[in-house]
Structure formats: structure tokens, C-alpha cells
Amino acid sequence: MIDLSLMDKKTLAKAFDYSVLPKDSQEAAIRKGCAITRQYGFAAFCFSSAWWTPIVVEELRDFPEILVGAAISFPWGVQSPYIKAKETEEAVQLGATTLDMCMNVGALKDRRLEVIREEFRLFKEACQRHESKVILETCFLTDEEIALSCNLITEAGIDFAKTSSGQYEGPTLEQVLLMLDTVKGTKTKVKVAGVKFPRPQNAYVFLMAGVDRIGTRDAPAILESLDLMRKIGIVPPLCAPVSSPA
């Protein structure tokens, strides 16, 4: 869990994945997004498919600590498990190092759990050693379905349960708390995307609730608001880290 009382802007940047996802994105926007990611030192730069991976790898070649984030089956999630795995394999071969895959929401709601388990298994294998995330799209799910999805994600050993693609309605705080409670005690963490307005306030509330990563195109503005959030008491004051005894 992130302790915001120990985080300045530089260290807190690693809690954000910066994204450029619009359908009409062109190369200039992707390169600009990479430049912003380098400037702030975000955890990852995320984009809509493997198509952009070579350009992002080129732009981030001198910043190996920044992850190259390709979305898989984005944003619908209705491809077969086999196709999702092949898309993941292609992204990894091209240089992606963090993969965000959209779950088949219809199959989950129909309780086609063999389909969900298979797509999660193949996706995790195709990611190899790289960071894996599954997008639930919480706005289409009941609480029971959110908990079921998170349990299947942890069962598959996937690194993150992610709330949303950012293309539809984002999560409520209650839904995020349910996800956090469901993955508690496992190695799976929670990533929030689709942060609602006002984004700075909501993003910091999610982080204080226990979320480990926020994915958003507004990451720079949220990070720049840290001092203001401290001033008005939404974020705790900055404390010096306690030194370990000699």
C-alpha cells in the first residue's frame, strides 16, 4: 500500500500509468505522450494496441525503468482466448513490458467461466515475465461479478485487477474497495482507470484506499495538484522517511 505521507511528486509518479488511447491517435500524439512520460517518470506509457509498440520502444529506449504498455483486445474484450494470447505474444515480441487485457464481460456474465479461465491462463503465459493486468469494466458488472472476476484473476496469478478501460463509465469508490478486499492477501494488486471528475481529488482518494496504480491521461495534472491536495487536507502532510537503525 502506498503511504502518501512519504511520497513527493517524483516518487509518486511511479503510481501512475500515463495513457494516450483515443481511436484517432496519430504518431505525433504517441511521441508526445512518451515525452511527457519521460518528463515525469511515470511507471508506464500505455497505448491502445501492439501497433504503437515499436515507436514507444524507440522513444523510451534510454528509460528502461519505464514500462511499455500495450492494451490487448481493447476496448471490447470479445476476441477468443487464442486471439488474445496471440495479440499478447505479438506485443511482447515487439517490446511491450506491461499488458492490459480487456476481459470478456459477456462470457463472465453468462458464467462461461471456462472461457474466462482459459483467456486468463493463456494471457498470463503470453505475458511471460512481464507485468499483466486484466480490465474488468466495472460499470457493466454487479458486485458479485466484480468479486468473481477478481477471484479468477488472483487464481490465474495475474499482477493487477484493473477497474476499467477508460472508454466507458469509471468505477465507484465502493467498487474499488470491493476489489481491494477481494484481492487482499494475494499477490494481485488493483489498478484504477476511468477516474471521474474532479480527477485529482478522486485519484488521491483511490490511492489512500489502497490502490497501487492509477491509469489516466490526466496523470500530469493529478501529480501537479499534490501540493494543493496536501494544503486542503485530502492528502496527508509530507513526513521525512524514518531512517533504519545502524
Buried (B, 14 or more C-beta within 10 A) or exposed (E): EBEBEBBEEEEBBBBBBBBBBEEEBEEEBBBEBBEBBBEBBBBBBBBBBBBBBEBBBEBBEEBEEBBBBBBBBBBEBEBBBEBBBBBBBBBBEBBBBBBBBBBBBEBBEEEEEEBBBBBBBBBBEBBEEBBBBBBBBBBBBEEEBBBBBBBBBBBBEBBBBBBBBBBEEBBEEEBBBBBBEBBEEBEBBBBBBBBEEEBBBBBBBBBBBBBBBBBBBBBBEBBEBBEEBBEEEBBBEEEEEEEEEE
